[in-house]
Amino acid sequence: MINVGIGHTLTSNCLDTPMTPSHIRSVVESFYSDIWNRHDKSKIPVLLCDGFTFRGSLGQTKVGHEGFGSYVDFVHSALASYRCDILDLVIEGSKAFARMRFSGIHRGEFFGYQPTGKPVEWQGTALFSFEGEKVADLWVLGDVHGLLQLLEKNANG
């Protein structure tokens, strides 16, 4: 942590300044609409700290912009028209909690299942932790059991 002035510190490129709920909301909304729904990885350094940590329910943990970008590509290669829809968003201090719906068309190997061309959808939650104006950590928990059941049904049906 580097002191860069009265009341401000710099932690892994994140200016440690008080966040407003409206700013946190706009970052979370941009995270999903731009990075995920539009597959626009140019927003990663804009929204995420350099040392960003990610724990996803699809079994992967990533650190940094490049690692997270590879995860975004992995999901998009498996699921065409991939979407993340925010169903609820609660903001408290420097954290945001979102109830989510994830969906796409199964076009690549996913959880060991070969592509079926059929739609998949599952629900989950995401806990965002902010440092300053950017996301420092994201922990996602999805209904993987339900997703696996759907993949099995689509593969056999």
Secondary structure, DSSP 8 states (H G I E B T S, - for coil): -EEEETTEEEETTEE-----HHHHHHHHHHIIIIIIIS--GGGHHHHEEEEEEEE-TTS-EEEHHHHHHHHHHHHHHHEEEEEEEEEEEEEETTEEEEEEEEEEEE-S-BTTB-----EEEEEEEEEEEEETTEEEEEEEEE-HHHHHHHHHHHHH-
